Amino acid sequence: MSTDETEGAGGRDTTPGKREYRMADLAREAGITVRTLRFYRERGLVPPPRREGRIAWYDGTHLTRLRTITALLERGHTLGGIADLLAAFEGGRDVAELLGLDGASPTPWSRETPVRLGAEELADTFAGQVTAENLAAALDIGYLAVDGEEFVHVSRRLLDASTELVRAGVPLSAVLEAGRRVRAHADALAEIFADLIRTHARPEHTVRTLEQLRPVSQTVVDAEVSMAMDRHIRANADTWTQDTAPREDATHRGTTST
């Protein structure tokens, strides 16, 4: 039986900062067997290598992918689940589109700080809840984009808020659905402010007016949401008390009966 040349050993440096690997070397660098690597390729978990005749060359992208698969397996994900995650990953929007870096967008009004996350880091942040469905939802809403083998979250503040909600017991799927609804309302609010400026600002002063209204609009939205929450809490105080009372009574009975 002849040896498949694609499985030979040996690596090489091509362009600066980019190393290429033969199959055996890639498997060794990733800490897996050649048989496992071949299995991942057959399952579509690893993108095809670059070929020179019968020789297959892999690069750092393949190595990162293999390490990501290993990390996700260690966190309890199945290969089927990982395949779904990677499919959603590869179908996600490009980071330039998400952040408005494609040259088509004007100077952004927001000043959000994007956050880079590896797949394993994202899985750790929302332990047990990074499913293909949730990942696809985050990509669809625009919270996440794909940059190579990394995710980019559009906003540190939104990421921190989502993390806090999940830690408080809110399922990630519910957080994302709420985020989708908030995004729709935020778009409506933005249209109100944009229409206000288009209607009343002189054309030669539009850019300056937009800049001046940035803090004003943020103040208005923050104040209105805060007062709306107060109104909602007051209007529903009785309902919330009734919801928590059975749990408190059960706890009290359990304590006094012992």
C-alpha positions as protocol buffer text, in pm:
chain_id: "A"
residue {
  index: 1
  type: MET
  ca { x: 0 y: 0 z: 0 }
}
residue {
  index: 2
  type: SER
  ca { x: 141 y: 336 z: -96 }
}
residue {
  index: 3
  type: THR
  ca { x: 158 y: 617 z: 153 }
}
residue {
  index: 4
  type: ASP
  ca { x: -65 y: 915 z: 77 }
}
residue {
  index: 5
  type: GLU
  ca { x: 175 y: 1204 z: 30 }
}
residue {
  index: 6
  type: THR
  ca { x: -72 y: 1442 z: 190 }
}
residue {
  index: 7
  type: GLU
  ca { x: -9 y: 1273 z: 524 }
}
residue {
  index: 8
  type: GLY
  ca { x: 365 y: 1326 z: 527 }
}
residue {
  index: 9
  type: ALA
  ca { x: 554 y: 1527 z: 784 }
}
residue {
  index: 10
  type: GLY
  ca { x: 724 y: 1857 z: 746 }
}
residue {
  index: 11
  type: GLY
  ca { x: 629 y: 2221 z: 777 }
}
residue {
  index: 12
  type: ARG
  ca { x: 750 y: 2535 z: 611 }
}
residue {
  index: 13
  type: ASP
  ca { x: 736 y: 2910 z: 639 }
}
residue {
  index: 14
  type: THR
  ca { x: 589 y: 3090 z: 340 }
}
residue {
  index: 15
  type: THR
  ca { x: 499 y: 3455 z: 374 }
}
residue {
  index: 16
  type: PRO
  ca { x: 618 y: 3634 z: 690 }
}
residue {
  index: 17
  type: GLY
  ca { x: 407 y: 3538 z: 991 }
}
residue {
  index: 18
  type: LYS
  ca { x: 240 y: 3246 z: 815 }
}
residue {
  index: 19
  type: ARG
  ca { x: 349 y: 2887 z: 866 }
}
residue {
  index: 20
  type: GLU
  ca { x: 219 y: 2594 z: 668 }
}
residue {
  index: 21
  type: TYR
  ca { x: 199 y: 2235 z: 794 }
}
residue {
  index: 22
  type: ARG
  ca { x: 174 y: 1890 z: 647 }
}
residue {
  index: 23
  type: MET
  ca { x: -101 y: 1677 z: 798 }
}
residue {
  index: 24
  type: ALA
  ca { x: 116 y: 1496 z: 1054 }
}
residue {
  index: 25
  type: ASP
  ca { x: 273 y: 1819 z: 1177 }
}
residue {
  index: 26
  type: LEU
  ca { x: -63 y: 1992 z: 1206 }
}
residue {
  index: 27
  type: ALA
  ca { x: -205 y: 1703 z: 1407 }
}
residue {
  index: 28
  type: ARG
  ca { x: 97 y: 1708 z: 1638 }
}
residue {
  index: 29
  type: GLU
  ca { x: 72 y: 2085 z: 1691 }
}
residue {
  index: 30
  type: ALA
  ca { x: -300 y: 2051 z: 1770 }
}
residue {
  index: 31
  type: GLY
  ca { x: -244 y: 1760 z: 2008 }
}
residue {
  index: 32
  type: ILE
  ca { x: -456 y: 1512 z: 1814 }
}
residue {
  index: 33
  type: THR
  ca { x: -391 y: 1209 z: 1595 }
}
residue {
  index: 34
  type: VAL
  ca { x: -380 y: 1209 z: 1216 }
}
residue {
  index: 35
  type: ARG
  ca { x: -678 y: 974 z: 1224 }
}
residue {
  index: 36
  type: THR
  ca { x: -877 y: 1229 z: 1427 }
}
residue {
  index: 37
  type: LEU
  ca { x: -777 y: 1508 z: 1189 }
}
residue {
  index: 38
  type: ARG
  ca { x: -891 y: 1302 z: 893 }
}
residue {
  index: 39
  type: PHE
  ca { x: -1221 y: 1234 z: 1070 }
}
residue {
  index: 40
  type: TYR
  ca { x: -1274 y: 1606 z: 1132 }
}
residue {
  index: 41
  type: ARG
  ca { x: -1210 y: 1674 z: 765 }
}
residue {
  index: 42
  type: GLU
  ca { x: -1465 y: 1411 z: 662 }
}
residue {
  index: 43
  type: ARG
  ca { x: -1722 y: 1568 z: 897 }
}
residue {
  index: 44
  type: GLY
  ca { x: -1660 y: 1912 z: 747 }
}
residue {
  index: 45
  type: LEU
  ca { x: -1531 y: 2055 z: 1075 }
}
residue {
  index: 46
  type: VAL
  ca { x: -1203 y: 2166 z: 917 }
}
residue {
  index: 47
  type: PRO
  ca { x: -1182 y: 2363 z: 591 }
}
residue {
  index: 48
  type: PRO
  ca { x: -1000 y: 2199 z: 298 }
}
residue {
  index: 49
  type: PRO
  ca { x: -622 y: 2243 z: 281 }
}
residue {
  index: 50
  type: ARG
  ca { x: -433 y: 2419 z: 5 }
}
residue {
  index: 51
  type: ARG
  ca { x: -294 y: 2164 z: -239 }
}
residue {
  index: 52
  type: GLU
  ca { x: 23 y: 2144 z: -440 }
}
residue {
  index: 53
  type: GLY
  ca { x: -24 y: 1834 z: -651 }
}
residue {
  index: 54
  type: ARG
  ca { x: -79 y: 1551 z: -401 }
}
residue {
  index: 55
  type: ILE
  ca { x: 60 y: 1753 z: -109 }
}
residue {
  index: 56
  type: ALA
  ca { x: -189 y: 1915 z: 127 }
}
residue {
  index: 57
  type: TRP
  ca { x: -77 y: 2226 z: 313 }
}
residue {
  index: 58
  type: TYR
  ca { x: -251 y: 2354 z: 626 }
}
residue {
  index: 59
  type: ASP
  ca { x: -196 y: 2688 z: 797 }
}
residue {
  index: 60
  type: GLY
  ca { x: -263 y: 2870 z: 1123 }
}
residue {
  index: 61
  type: THR
  ca { x: -634 y: 2896 z: 1048 }
}
residue {
  index: 62
  type: HIS
  ca { x: -661 y: 2519 z: 1051 }
}
residue {
  index: 63
  type: LEU
  ca { x: -460 y: 2497 z: 1372 }
}
residue {
  index: 64
  type: THR
  ca { x: -685 y: 2752 z: 1542 }
}
residue {
  index: 65
  type: ARG
  ca { x: -993 y: 2563 z: 1426 }
}
residue {
  index: 66
  type: LEU
  ca { x: -861 y: 2234 z: 1567 }
}
residue {
  index: 67
  type: ARG
  ca { x: -778 y: 2395 z: 1901 }
}
residue {
  index: 68
  type: THR
  ca { x: -1126 y: 2548 z: 1909 }
}
residue {
  index: 69
  type: ILE
  ca { x: -1285 y: 2208 z: 1847 }
}
residue {
  index: 70
  type: THR
  ca { x: -1079 y: 2055 z: 2127 }
}
residue {
  index: 71
  type: ALA
  ca { x: -1171 y: 2336 z: 2367 }
}
residue {
  index: 72
  type: LEU
  ca { x: -1543 y: 2302 z: 2287 }
}
residue {
  index: 73
  type: LEU
  ca { x: -1528 y: 1923 z: 2332 }
}
residue {
  index: 74
  type: GLU
  ca { x: -1367 y: 1976 z: 2672 }
}
residue {
  index: 75
  type: ARG
  ca { x: -1657 y: 2206 z: 2762 }
}
residue {
  index: 76
  type: GLY
  ca { x: -1912 y: 1934 z: 2691 }
}
residue {
  index: 77
  type: HIS
  ca { x: -2017 y: 2014 z: 2335 }
}
residue {
  index: 78
  type: THR
  ca { x: -2080 y: 1724 z: 2099 }
}
residue {
  index: 79
  type: LEU
  ca { x: -1928 y: 1707 z: 1751 }
}
residue {
  index: 80
  type: GLY
  ca { x: -2275 y: 1754 z: 1604 }
}
residue {
  index: 81
  type: GLY
  ca { x: -2326 y: 2063 z: 1817 }
}
residue {
  index: 82
  type: ILE
  ca { x: -1984 y: 2195 z: 1722 }
}
residue {
  index: 83
  type: ALA
  ca { x: -2065 y: 2143 z: 1354 }
}
residue {
  index: 84
  type: ASP
  ca { x: -2381 y: 2351 z: 1397 }
}
residue {
  index: 85
  type: LEU
  ca { x: -2186 y: 2623 z: 1579 }
}
residue {
  index: 86
  type: LEU
  ca { x: -1924 y: 2634 z: 1306 }
}
residue {
  index: 87
  type: ALA
  ca { x: -2192 y: 2651 z: 1037 }
}
residue {
  index: 88
  type: ALA
  ca { x: -2348 y: 2951 z: 1211 }
}
residue {
  index: 89
  type: PHE
  ca { x: -1999 y: 3095 z: 1260 }
}
residue {
  index: 90
  type: GLU
  ca { x: -1914 y: 3068 z: 890 }
}
residue {
  index: 91
  type: GLY
  ca { x: -2250 y: 3213 z: 788 }
}
residue {
  index: 92
  type: GLY
  ca { x: -2211 y: 3519 z: 1010 }
}
residue {
  index: 93
  type: ARG
  ca { x: -2167 y: 3874 z: 894 }
}
residue {
  index: 94
  type: ASP
  ca { x: -1823 y: 4010 z: 828 }
}
residue {
  index: 95
  type: VAL
  ca { x: -1680 y: 4230 z: 1101 }
}
residue {
  index: 96
  type: ALA
  ca { x: -1635 y: 4523 z: 861 }
}
residue {
  index: 97
  type: GLU
  ca { x: -2007 y: 4517 z: 785 }
}
residue {
  index: 98
  type: LEU
  ca { x: -2099 y: 4501 z: 1153 }
}
residue {
  index: 99
  type: LEU
  ca { x: -1872 y: 4787 z: 1260 }
}
residue {
  index: 100
  type: GLY
  ca { x: -1933 y: 5002 z: 954 }
}
residue {
  index: 101
  type: LEU
  ca { x: -1575 y: 4974 z: 830 }
}
residue {
  index: 102
  type: ASP
  ca { x: -1663 y: 4900 z: 469 }
}
residue {
  index: 103
  type: GLY
  ca { x: -1635 y: 5265 z: 367 }
}
residue {
  index: 104
  type: ALA
  ca { x: -2009 y: 5306 z: 315 }
}
residue {
  index: 105
  type: SER
  ca { x: -2091 y: 5443 z: 661 }
}
residue {
  index: 106
  type: PRO
  ca { x: -2033 y: 5799 z: 786 }
}
residue {
  index: 107
  type: THR
  ca { x: -1856 y: 5870 z: 1112 }
}
residue {
  index: 108
  type: PRO
  ca { x: -2041 y: 5656 z: 1368 }
}
residue {
  index: 109
  type: TRP
  ca { x: -2257 y: 5828 z: 1627 }
}
residue {
  index: 110
  type: SER
  ca { x: -2202 y: 5553 z: 1882 }
}
residue {
  index: 111
  type: ARG
  ca { x: -1872 y: 5510 z: 2059 }
}
residue {
  index: 112
  type: GLU
  ca { x: -1894 y: 5145 z: 2152 }
}
residue {
  index: 113
  type: THR
  ca { x: -1585 y: 4936 z: 2211 }
}
residue {
  index: 114
  type: PRO
  ca { x: -1592 y: 4604 z: 2020 }
}
residue {
  index: 115
  type: VAL
  ca { x: -1469 y: 4289 z: 2194 }
}
residue {
  index: 116
  type: ARG
  ca { x: -1284 y: 3999 z: 2032 }
}
residue {
  index: 117
  type: LEU
  ca { x: -1371 y: 3649 z: 2154 }
}
residue {
  index: 118
  type: GLY
  ca { x: -1249 y: 3306 z: 2057 }
}
residue {
  index: 119
  type: ALA
  ca { x: -1514 y: 3034 z: 2033 }
}
residue {
  index: 120
  type: GLU
  ca { x: -1394 y: 2877 z: 2358 }
}
residue {
  index: 121
  type: GLU
  ca { x: -1396 y: 3213 z: 2537 }
}
residue {
  index: 122
  type: LEU
  ca { x: -1750 y: 3278 z: 2416 }
}
residue {
  index: 123
  type: ALA
  ca { x: -1852 y: 2933 z: 2541 }
}
residue {
  index: 124
  type: ASP
  ca { x: -1701 y: 3011 z: 2882 }
}
residue {
  index: 125
  type: THR
  ca { x: -1875 y: 3350 z: 2903 }
}
residue {
  index: 126
  type: PHE
  ca { x: -2220 y: 3192 z: 2853 }
}
residue {
  index: 127
  type: ALA
  ca { x: -2148 y: 2847 z: 2993 }
}
residue {
  index: 128
  type: GLY
  ca { x: -2372 y: 2581 z: 2845 }
}
residue {
  index: 129
  type: GLN
  ca { x: -2588 y: 2826 z: 2648 }
}
residue {
  index: 130
  type: VAL
  ca { x: -2383 y: 2889 z: 2333 }
}
residue {
  index: 131
  type: THR
  ca { x: -2601 y: 2677 z: 2107 }
}
residue {
  index: 132
  type: ALA
  ca { x: -2623 y: 2703 z: 1730 }
}
residue {
  index: 133
  type: GLU
  ca { x: -2964 y: 2868 z: 1768 }
}
residue {
  index: 134
  type: ASN
  ca { x: -2837 y: 3133 z: 2011 }
}
residue {
  index: 135
  type: LEU
  ca { x: -2526 y: 3194 z: 1804 }
}
residue {
  index: 136
  type: ALA
  ca { x: -2732 y: 3236 z: 1487 }
}
residue {
  index: 137
  type: ALA
  ca { x: -2964 y: 3478 z: 1670 }
}
residue {
  index: 138
  type: ALA
  ca { x: -2671 y: 3690 z: 1795 }
}
residue {
  index: 139
  type: LEU
  ca { x: -2525 y: 3701 z: 1444 }
}
residue {
  index: 140
  type: ASP
  ca { x: -2863 y: 3790 z: 1294 }
}
residue {
  index: 141
  type: ILE
  ca { x: -2931 y: 4071 z: 1543 }
}
residue {
  index: 142
  type: GLY
  ca { x: -2586 y: 4212 z: 1481 }
}
residue {
  index: 143
  type: TYR
  ca { x: -2435 y: 4158 z: 1825 }
}
residue {
  index: 144
  type: LEU
  ca { x: -2169 y: 3930 z: 1678 }
}
residue {
  index: 145
  type: ALA
  ca { x: -1966 y: 3922 z: 1359 }
}
residue {
  index: 146
  type: VAL
  ca { x: -1697 y: 3688 z: 1232 }
}
residue {
  index: 147
  type: ASP
  ca { x: -1334 y: 3785 z: 1179 }
}
residue {
  index: 148
  type: GLY
  ca { x: -1120 y: 3490 z: 1076 }
}
residue {
  index: 149
  type: GLU
  ca { x: -1145 y: 3236 z: 1356 }
}
residue {
  index: 150
  type: GLU
  ca { x: -1271 y: 3489 z: 1610 }
}
residue {
  index: 151
  type: PHE
  ca { x: -1601 y: 3648 z: 1699 }
}
residue {
  index: 152
  type: VAL
  ca { x: -1629 y: 4024 z: 1743 }
}
residue {
  index: 153
  type: HIS
  ca { x: -1901 y: 4153 z: 1974 }
}
residue {
  index: 154
  type: VAL
  ca { x: -2013 y: 4497 z: 1866 }
}
residue {
  index: 155
  type: SER
  ca { x: -2026 y: 4647 z: 2216 }
}
residue {
  index: 156
  type: ARG
  ca { x: -1845 y: 4587 z: 2544 }
}
residue {
  index: 157
  type: ARG
  ca { x: -2137 y: 4742 z: 2730 }
}
residue {
  index: 158
  type: LEU
  ca { x: -2395 y: 4518 z: 2564 }
}
residue {
  index: 159
  type: LEU
  ca { x: -2178 y: 4211 z: 2621 }
}
residue {
  index: 160
  type: ASP
  ca { x: -2141 y: 4297 z: 2989 }
}
residue {
  index: 161
  type: ALA
  ca { x: -2516 y: 4356 z: 3019 }
}
residue {
  index: 162
  type: SER
  ca { x: -2594 y: 4021 z: 2855 }
}
residue {
  index: 163
  type: THR
  ca { x: -2347 y: 3846 z: 3084 }
}
residue {
  index: 164
  type: GLU
  ca { x: -2503 y: 4000 z: 3395 }
}
residue {
  index: 165
  type: LEU
  ca { x: -2853 y: 3900 z: 3286 }
}
residue {
  index: 166
  type: VAL
  ca { x: -2745 y: 3540 z: 3225 }
}
residue {
  index: 167
  type: ARG
  ca { x: -2570 y: 3528 z: 3564 }
}
residue {
  index: 168
  type: ALA
  ca { x: -2894 y: 3653 z: 3721 }
}
residue {
  index: 169
  type: GLY
  ca { x: -3072 y: 3348 z: 3580 }
}
residue {
  index: 170
  type: VAL
  ca { x: -3217 y: 3484 z: 3255 }
}
residue {
  index: 171
  type: PRO
  ca { x: -3169 y: 3230 z: 2971 }
}
residue {
  index: 172
  type: LEU
  ca { x: -2944 y: 3354 z: 2691 }
}
residue {
  index: 173
  type: SER
  ca { x: -3220 y: 3284 z: 2440 }
}
residue {
  index: 174
  type: ALA
  ca { x: -3451 y: 3521 z: 2632 }
}
residue {
  index: 175
  type: VAL
  ca { x: -3177 y: 3784 z: 2653 }
}
residue {
  index: 176
  type: LEU
  ca { x: -3130 y: 3768 z: 2276 }
}
residue {
  index: 177
  type: GLU
  ca { x: -3504 y: 3789 z: 2208 }
}
residue {
  index: 178
  type: ALA
  ca { x: -3526 y: 4091 z: 2438 }
}
residue {
  index: 179
  type: GLY
  ca { x: -3226 y: 4238 z: 2256 }
}
residue {
  index: 180
  type: ARG
  ca { x: -3403 y: 4194 z: 1924 }
}
residue {
  index: 181
  type: ARG
  ca { x: -3708 y: 4380 z: 2056 }
}
residue {
  index: 182
  type: VAL
  ca { x: -3495 y: 4655 z: 2213 }
}
residue {
  index: 183
  type: ARG
  ca { x: -3311 y: 4695 z: 1881 }
}
residue {
  index: 184
  type: ALA
  ca { x: -3643 y: 4751 z: 1701 }
}
residue {
  index: 185
  type: HIS
  ca { x: -3747 y: 5016 z: 1953 }
}
residue {
  index: 186
  type: ALA
  ca { x: -3401 y: 5176 z: 1938 }
}
residue {
  index: 187
  type: ASP
  ca { x: -3429 y: 5201 z: 1560 }
}
residue {
  index: 188
  type: ALA
  ca { x: -3765 y: 5373 z: 1603 }
}
residue {
  index: 189
  type: LEU
  ca { x: -3614 y: 5620 z: 1852 }
}
residue {
  index: 190
  type: ALA
  ca { x: -3325 y: 5690 z: 1616 }
}
residue {
  index: 191
  type: GLU
  ca { x: -3574 y: 5763 z: 1338 }
}
residue {
  index: 192
  type: ILE
  ca { x: -3751 y: 6015 z: 1562 }
}
residue {
  index: 193
  type: PHE
  ca { x: -3428 y: 6206 z: 1630 }
}
residue {
  index: 194
  type: ALA
  ca { x: -3313 y: 6181 z: 1267 }
}
residue {
  index: 195
  type: ASP
  ca { x: -3648 y: 6313 z: 1144 }
}
residue {
  index: 196
  type: LEU
  ca { x: -3627 y: 6597 z: 1395 }
}
residue {
  index: 197
  type: ILE
  ca { x: -3289 y: 6700 z: 1257 }
}
residue {
  index: 198
  type: ARG
  ca { x: -3387 y: 6657 z: 891 }
}
residue {
  index: 199
  type: THR
  ca { x: -3697 y: 6867 z: 940 }
}
residue {
  index: 200
  type: HIS
  ca { x: -3563 y: 7153 z: 1149 }
}
residue {
  index: 201
  type: ALA
  ca { x: -3184 y: 7179 z: 1107 }
}
residue {
  index: 202
  type: ARG
  ca { x: -3043 y: 7390 z: 826 }
}
residue {
  index: 203
  type: PRO
  ca { x: -2865 y: 7168 z: 571 }
}
residue {
  index: 204
  type: GLU
  ca { x: -2530 y: 7341 z: 618 }
}
residue {
  index: 205
  type: HIS
  ca { x: -2548 y: 7275 z: 993 }
}
residue {
  index: 206
  type: THR
  ca { x: -2666 y: 6911 z: 984 }
}
residue {
  index: 207
  type: VAL
  ca { x: -2335 y: 6752 z: 1080 }
}
residue {
  index: 208
  type: ARG
  ca { x: -2277 y: 6997 z: 1365 }
}
residue {
  index: 209
  type: THR
  ca { x: -2634 y: 6952 z: 1487 }
}
residue {
  index: 210
  type: LEU
  ca { x: -2595 y: 6574 z: 1484 }
}
residue {
  index: 211
  type: GLU
  ca { x: -2282 y: 6602 z: 1698 }
}
residue {
  index: 212
  type: GLN
  ca { x: -2451 y: 6841 z: 1940 }
}
residue {
  index: 213
  type: LEU
  ca { x: -2756 y: 6617 z: 1977 }
}
residue {
  index: 214
  type: ARG
  ca { x: -2556 y: 6304 z: 2063 }
}
residue {
  index: 215
  type: PRO
  ca { x: -2552 y: 6366 z: 2442 }
}
residue {
  index: 216
  type: VAL
  ca { x: -2899 y: 6521 z: 2430 }
}
residue {
  index: 217
  type: SER
  ca { x: -3056 y: 6214 z: 2271 }
}
residue {
  index: 218
  type: GLN
  ca { x: -2878 y: 5981 z: 2513 }
}
residue {
  index: 219
  type: THR
  ca { x: -3003 y: 6189 z: 2808 }
}
residue {
  index: 220
  type: VAL
  ca { x: -3361 y: 6184 z: 2679 }
}
residue {
  index: 221
  type: VAL
  ca { x: -3362 y: 5808 z: 2622 }
}
residue {
  index: 222
  type: ASP
  ca { x: -3202 y: 5733 z: 2960 }
}
residue {
  index: 223
  type: ALA
  ca { x: -3449 y: 5958 z: 3143 }
}
residue {
  index: 224
  type: GLU
  ca { x: -3752 y: 5820 z: 2961 }
}
residue {
  index: 225
  type: VAL
  ca { x: -3654 y: 5455 z: 3010 }
}
residue {
  index: 226
  type: SER
  ca { x: -3584 y: 5516 z: 3381 }
}
residue {
  index: 227
  type: MET
  ca { x: -3923 y: 5682 z: 3433 }
}
residue {
  index: 228
  type: ALA
  ca { x: -4097 y: 5413 z: 3228 }
}
residue {
  index: 229
  type: MET
  ca { x: -3942 y: 5144 z: 3451 }
}
residue {
  index: 230
  type: ASP
  ca { x: -4066 y: 5331 z: 3758 }
}
residue {
  index: 231
  type: ARG
  ca { x: -4417 y: 5346 z: 3614 }
}
residue {
  index: 232
  type: HIS
  ca { x: -4410 y: 4979 z: 3520 }
}
residue {
  index: 233
  type: ILE
  ca { x: -4286 y: 4866 z: 3860 }
}
residue {
  index: 234
  type: ARG
  ca { x: -4551 y: 5074 z: 4042 }
}
residue {
  index: 235
  type: ALA
  ca { x: -4828 y: 4950 z: 3814 }
}
residue {
  index: 236
  type: ASN
  ca { x: -4727 y: 4584 z: 3856 }
}
residue {
  index: 237
  type: ALA
  ca { x: -4611 y: 4587 z: 4218 }
}
residue {
  index: 238
  type: ASP
  ca { x: -4905 y: 4375 z: 4336 }
}
residue {
  index: 239
  type: THR
  ca { x: -4846 y: 4113 z: 4067 }
}
residue {
  index: 240
  type: TRP
  ca { x: -4477 y: 4088 z: 4150 }
}
residue {
  index: 241
  type: THR
  ca { x: -4557 y: 4053 z: 4521 }
}
residue {
  index: 242
  type: GLN
  ca { x: -4799 y: 3770 z: 4448 }
}
residue {
  index: 243
  type: ASP
  ca { x: -4540 y: 3594 z: 4233 }
}
residue {
  index: 244
  type: THR
  ca { x: -4279 y: 3596 z: 4511 }
}
residue {
  index: 245
  type: ALA
  ca { x: -4515 y: 3527 z: 4804 }
}
residue {
  index: 246
  type: PRO
  ca { x: -4562 y: 3148 z: 4743 }
}
residue {
  index: 247
  type: ARG
  ca { x: -4187 y: 3093 z: 4732 }
}
residue {
  index: 248
  type: GLU
  ca { x: -4139 y: 3290 z: 5053 }
}
residue {
  index: 249
  type: ASP
  ca { x: -4426 y: 3104 z: 5226 }
}
residue {
  index: 250
  type: ALA
  ca { x: -4285 y: 2768 z: 5117 }
}
residue {
  index: 251
  type: THR
  ca { x: -3946 y: 2861 z: 5253 }
}
residue {
  index: 252
  type: HIS
  ca { x: -4103 y: 2973 z: 5581 }
}
residue {
  index: 253
  type: ARG
  ca { x: -4304 y: 2650 z: 5616 }
}
residue {
  index: 254
  type: GLY
  ca { x: -3997 y: 2442 z: 5545 }
}
residue {
  index: 255
  type: THR
  ca { x: -3806 y: 2625 z: 5814 }
}
residue {
  index: 256
  type: THR
  ca { x: -4076 y: 2604 z: 6085 }
}
residue {
  index: 257
  type: SER
  ca { x: -4165 y: 2239 z: 6022 }
}
residue {
  index: 258
  type: THR
  ca { x: -3820 y: 2109 z: 6107 }
}
